[in-house]
């Protein structure tokens, strides 16, 4: 499974319709993130999660590691996180 497929499957299961970008935007906004585009929304979300300042990929990796997804590359961590989300009852 590809990362975007895992994201879309997880967020659809949680009630977010549409394409993956729209789903992520809606989920991040529902979580309180603000910004003019999806990258700004992610940074706002990570700031709310107390992820240290940094580049997008670095912040994503730090956030996932803090959540317990420590194995492999950033892509591996993303796939594991989103797969775990849609696997929850």
N, C-alpha and C positions, 0 to 999 in steps of 0.2 A: 504494500500500500504506500502511496505517496503522501507526503506531509500535508498537502492541501486537501487531499481526500480525507485524511484523518481529522483535520481541523473541521472541515465541512460536516462530516458525519457526527462528530462530537457536538458541535454547536446546533445542528439540526435537531439532535436528540434533546437538547436543552431548550428548544423552542425558537431558535433563530433561523428564519427562512432566508432564501435567496442564495446568491453566489457567495463564495468563500470570503471575498473582501467585504461584502455587505454584512455578512454574519459576524466577522471579526469586529468591524466598526460598531455594530449594534451591541455586541457583547462588551467591548471595552467601554462604550458610553454608559451601558447599564451598570458597569462596575465603577462609574464615576470619573472616567478619564475624559479629558477635554483636549481639543486640538483641531487644527484645520485639515489634517490628513491622517492616514492610518499610522504613519511613522510617529507623528506628534502624539497620537492617541496612545500608542505603545509606550512612548517615553513618559507620558503623564501617568499611565498605569504603573509602570515600574517605579516611578518616583513615589507613588502612593504605597508601594510595597517595600519601600526603603532600599531599593537597589541603588548602589553607588553610581554616580555620574560616569558616563563613558559612551562609547560607540554602541550602535544598535546591536550588533552581534555579541559584543562583550556583555551588555546588559541582559540580553536574552539568555546567554549561557549562565551568567551568575544567578539569575532568577530561577532557571530550571534546576541548577545544582542545589540551590537553597531548598527547593521543593523535593529533593531527593533523587533527581534524575542526573546521575553522575557518570554514567558509562558512555564512552564513545564521543563522537564529534557532536557539534551543535545540531546537525541534522538528525543524528541518532537520538539525542535528548528530546528534540521537538517531536519526533515520531512517537517515542515512548510516552511522553506527556499526553499528547492528544489521543493516542490509542487508549491510554489508561482512563482518560475522561469519558470516552464513549463506551468503555467496557464497564463502567460503574452502573449499578442497577438504578 
